[in-house]
């Protein structure tokens, strides 16, 4: 069962948030940093498996992206809900939001 839950933590990796916000704004022809972006944990079997992002644009426009932690894949969706793009996030995979990864 897949579940989307509210998280009060920010993603550890600010680069991920920046990439998501920039690309969603490009898809929606919006000016970056002018509209709020929310995020929520995606849980499967009680464990966090991804992050759901949403840019809330003007006139109730919502642009979304899902980050899949296992494959470090970002899936971007347009305001009409159609999948626009799938890319691998080039940086290190962030840990569970609000938790620090153990050092080697």
N, C-alpha and C positions, 0 to 999 in steps of 0.2 A: 504494500500500500504506500502510495506517495502522499506526502503531506507538506504543506507550506506553513511554516510557523514564524511568528514575529521574533526578530532578534533585536536586542538593544545594543549589540556590539557592532563595531565597524569591522570590516574585513581588514585583516592584518596588513595586507599589501595594498597601499594606496594607489600603486600603479594599475592594479586591476580595475579599481573604481574609475580612475582617470580614463583608461582605455574604453571602458564600457560607456561612460558618459559622453565621451567625444564621438564615438561611433553612433550611438543612439541619436545624438543631436544631428549628426551628418545625415542619417537616414531620414529623420523627420524635418530636415531643413530648419533646425532651431539653433539659436545662439548658445554655445556652451556656457555653463555656470549661471544661466538666467532662470532656470527652472529647477525645482526640487527633484532629487533622485532618492528613492527609498530602496531598501533591500530587505530581504527576508531569507531565512534558512530554508532549504528544501530538505526534508527528512524522509528516509526510507528505512523501515524497520527500526525506528527509533534513533537512527544515526544520521548525522548531517552528511548529505551526498552532493549538495550544490547550493548555489545562491541565486535567488531571483532578484533582478534589478528592474526598476521602473522609473522612467523619467516622466514626470507629470507636466505636460505642456499646456498651452493655452486651449481654451474651449474643450476641456475634458479629454484632450489628446493624451494617450498613454503609449509610450514606446517601451518595449521590454526586452530583457536578455536573461538567459539562464547560463550560469557557469557550472559546469559539471566537474567536480573536484577530481574524480578518478582519472579522467582523460585530459584534464586541463583544457576543456573545450568551451568556447563561448558560442552561444546560439543567439542571434539577434532577430527580433521580430519587429515588423512595422506596425503602424497604428491600426492597420486593418487586421492584425493578428497573423499575417502570413510570414513564414520564415524567409528572412532576407539574406542571411549570411551565417556560415559556420566557420569558425577559425580556432586554431590552437593558441592558447595564451603563451607567449614566448618566455615569460619570466618564471621564477620558481612558483610552485603551487602554494597558495596561502593555506595555512592550517584552518582548523575550525575557527570561525569568528570568535574573537574574545579569548582565544587560547594561543599560547606561544608554542611553536614547535620545539622539540627537544634538540639541544645542540649535540653534535657528534663528538 
